[in-house]
Amino acid sequence: MRIGIPRALQYFQYFPLWTTFLRELGFETVVSPVTNKQILNWGIAHSVDGACLPLKTYLGHVRALVESGIQLIFVPQIISVARLEYLCPNSMGLPDIVNKQVPPSVTLVSPVINGKKGTKALVQSYLRFGLEFGSKREVQSALERAFQAQRRYDESLYIEPNSVPLERLNILLIGQRYLVDDPFISIDIKKRLESAGVNVFTAAQVSEKDIMKASSILPKRMFWTSGRNAVGALEHLWENLDGIVTLAAFACGADSLVGELIDRKARLGNLPNLMINLDEHTGEVGMITRLEAFLDLLERRRLHESDLSSHGKHIHTH
């Protein structure tokens, strides 16, 4: 059976897990193309007023799969992936949203993924889904391989801040994975920063253990997983950073909350923070201008701090 996977939303984080698990269960997985103007236009046409850019993009990817002849589409209902935490409400209602946009000939495969009660509950969510397509032993084996693939992928991203070139600017790029990792809707901001000679860090490059430890500074635990990851990554990398670039989807409540927390922390710590809101109207030229001005500010700031340090050493020697 061929099953389509939209290249949007949580795909950017869990594609190794999902593709491996589905293939082990006997499916032939087909991933939609990288986001482009046509896909975004499809999504806009099929979205309700007030839908965020990531949701519009997702609906466009669903349409792309339908147009290519795929009649089975993987659209999980993701409630939680960590104990006492939640994802975006759109993830919880995604099957219902998508089901209204696809023709009757298309079937959605929509397992309920809920790890609110912990890792064991998360595993049980996948096992229940898998048992529809294989024996208990087959499903357990498939899921073990899938989690191994996800673990290898996650670990391949981890990086130690001290291992990067010291002469470059260090910037933390904060945002949902489906914003940061989608070159089209983020206007390829990560690559633009790297092309400018900047060391770019993301929350995905910090281990879960380090994020949990660093995010414990919050007066109470954040119930948005993406928010906890952002705060934890910032706290963990703080001493190595020259600045922050925060990406947020326009009109996203969770992004607005997290953005405010990040901006408050940055202002208190005197760390420059460039906030960029993304929607389908975000212009490439305007964003490039803002990025160039921000990098120029960071370069001047670093030069100024270097001059002050050298001056202090000169006074001390005399």
SVG drawing of the C-alpha trace seen along z (x, -y; Angstrom):
<svg xmlns="http://www.w3.org/2000/svg" viewBox="-17 -52 70 64">
<polyline fill="none" stroke="black" stroke-width="0.4" points="0.0,0.0 1.3,-3.5 0.8,-6.1 1.5,-9.8 3.2,-11.9 2.8,-15.7 6.2,-17.4 5.0,-20.0 4.3,-20.5 5.6,-17.7 7.1,-15.9 10.3,-17.9 10.9,-16.4 9.5,-12.9 10.1,-11.8 12.7,-9.2 10.2,-7.6 7.2,-7.8 8.8,-6.6 10.6,-3.7 7.6,-2.6 5.3,-2.7 7.8,-0.9 8.3,1.8 4.5,2.3 4.5,2.9 3.7,-0.5 5.4,-2.2 5.9,-5.8 5.6,-8.8 6.6,-12.2 5.2,-15.3 7.6,-17.6 9.5,-20.5 7.3,-23.5 6.9,-25.8 4.6,-28.6 2.1,-26.2 1.8,-24.2 1.4,-27.3 -1.3,-28.7 -3.2,-25.4 -3.0,-25.6 -4.3,-29.2 -7.2,-28.3 -8.2,-25.4 -7.8,-27.2 -10.2,-29.1 -9.7,-32.7 -7.2,-33.0 -5.3,-29.9 -1.6,-30.2 1.1,-29.8 2.2,-26.3 -1.4,-25.0 -1.9,-26.5 1.3,-24.9 0.2,-21.5 -3.1,-21.7 -1.1,-22.5 1.0,-19.4 -2.0,-17.3 -3.4,-18.7 0.0,-17.9 -0.3,-14.3 -3.9,-14.1 -2.9,-15.6 -0.2,-12.9 -2.7,-10.1 -2.1,-9.2 -5.3,-7.8 -4.0,-7.0 -2.5,-9.9 -0.8,-9.7 -2.3,-12.5 -1.7,-11.7 -3.7,-13.4 -0.8,-14.5 -1.9,-15.5 1.3,-15.3 4.8,-13.9 6.1,-14.5 4.6,-14.1 2.3,-16.9 3.0,-18.9 1.1,-19.6 1.6,-20.6 -0.3,-23.1 -4.2,-22.7 -4.1,-22.5 -2.1,-19.2 -4.9,-17.8 -7.6,-18.7 -5.6,-18.1 -7.5,-14.9 -10.8,-16.8 -9.4,-19.8 -7.8,-17.8 -10.8,-15.5 -13.0,-18.4 -10.5,-19.2 -9.9,-15.9 -12.2,-14.1 -14.1,-11.0 -11.7,-8.7 -8.9,-9.7 -8.6,-7.9 -6.7,-9.4 -4.7,-7.2 -4.9,-9.1 -3.4,-7.4 -3.9,-9.2 -0.4,-10.0 -0.7,-11.0 2.3,-10.9 0.8,-13.3 1.2,-10.5 4.8,-9.8 7.0,-7.8 5.1,-4.5 1.8,-6.0 3.5,-7.5 4.8,-4.0 1.4,-2.5 -0.1,-5.0 2.1,-3.8 1.6,-0.1 -2.2,-0.4 -1.9,-1.9 0.5,0.7 -1.6,3.6 -4.1,2.7 -1.5,3.9 0.6,6.7 1.1,9.1 2.3,7.8 5.8,9.2 6.0,7.6 4.7,4.3 7.1,4.2 10.0,5.0 8.9,2.3 8.5,-0.3 11.9,0.5 13.6,0.0 11.6,-3.3 12.7,-4.7 16.3,-3.7 16.1,-5.6 14.7,-8.6 17.4,-8.5 20.2,-8.2 18.8,-11.2 18.4,-13.3 21.9,-12.5 23.4,-13.3 22.2,-16.9 23.7,-17.5 26.6,-19.9 28.9,-21.4 29.0,-25.2 32.8,-25.1 33.4,-23.0 32.5,-25.8 34.9,-28.5 35.4,-31.2 36.0,-34.0 32.4,-33.8 29.2,-35.2 27.1,-32.7 23.3,-33.1 20.5,-30.9 17.7,-30.5 14.6,-29.9 11.3,-28.8 9.1,-25.8 10.9,-23.1 8.4,-23.4 9.4,-27.1 13.2,-26.8 13.6,-23.7 11.3,-24.6 13.4,-26.8 10.4,-28.2 8.3,-29.6 11.3,-30.7 12.7,-32.3 15.8,-30.1 16.9,-32.2 19.1,-29.4 21.1,-29.1 21.3,-32.9 22.9,-33.2 25.3,-30.4 26.2,-32.0 27.0,-35.2 29.6,-33.3 27.5,-32.9 27.5,-29.8 23.8,-29.0 22.4,-27.0 18.9,-25.6 17.1,-23.8 17.3,-20.6 21.1,-20.6 20.7,-20.5 20.0,-17.1 16.7,-16.5 18.6,-16.0 20.3,-19.4 17.1,-21.1 15.2,-19.7 18.0,-20.7 18.3,-24.2 14.6,-24.9 14.2,-24.1 15.0,-27.8 11.3,-28.6 9.2,-29.2 6.8,-26.5 7.0,-23.9 5.9,-25.1 3.1,-23.0 4.1,-23.8 6.8,-21.4 8.1,-23.8 8.3,-26.6 10.2,-24.4 12.7,-23.5 13.2,-27.1 13.8,-28.3 16.0,-25.3 18.2,-25.8 18.6,-29.5 19.6,-28.9 22.0,-26.1 23.8,-28.1 23.5,-31.5 27.2,-32.0 28.2,-31.3 25.8,-33.5 26.2,-36.9 22.5,-37.2 19.1,-35.5 16.8,-35.4 13.3,-34.4 10.9,-33.1 7.1,-33.0 4.1,-32.3 1.8,-35.3 -1.2,-35.0 0.1,-31.9 -0.7,-32.1 2.0,-29.7 4.7,-31.4 3.6,-34.8 3.9,-33.5 7.3,-31.9 8.5,-35.0 7.7,-37.2 9.5,-35.0 12.6,-34.9 12.5,-38.6 12.2,-39.4 15.2,-37.1 17.2,-38.7 16.5,-42.2 17.4,-41.4 20.6,-39.8 21.4,-42.5 21.5,-40.0 20.3,-41.3 17.1,-39.6 15.6,-39.9 12.0,-38.9 10.5,-37.9 6.9,-37.1 6.1,-34.9 3.0,-34.7 2.4,-34.3 2.9,-38.1 6.4,-38.2 8.7,-39.8 12.2,-38.4 13.8,-41.8 12.6,-43.3 13.7,-40.3 17.2,-40.3 17.6,-44.0 16.6,-43.4 19.0,-40.4 21.9,-42.4 21.3,-45.3 21.1,-42.9 24.4,-41.1 26.1,-44.5 24.9,-45.5 26.3,-42.2 29.7,-42.8 30.0,-46.3 29.0,-45.2 31.6,-42.4 34.3,-44.8 33.4,-47.3 33.6,-44.7 37.0,-43.5 38.3,-47.1 37.1,-47.5 38.8,-44.2 42.1,-45.2 42.0,-48.6 41.4,-47.0 44.4,-44.7 46.5,-47.7 45.6,-49.7 46.3,-46.6 49.8,-46.1 50.7,-49.7"/>
</svg>
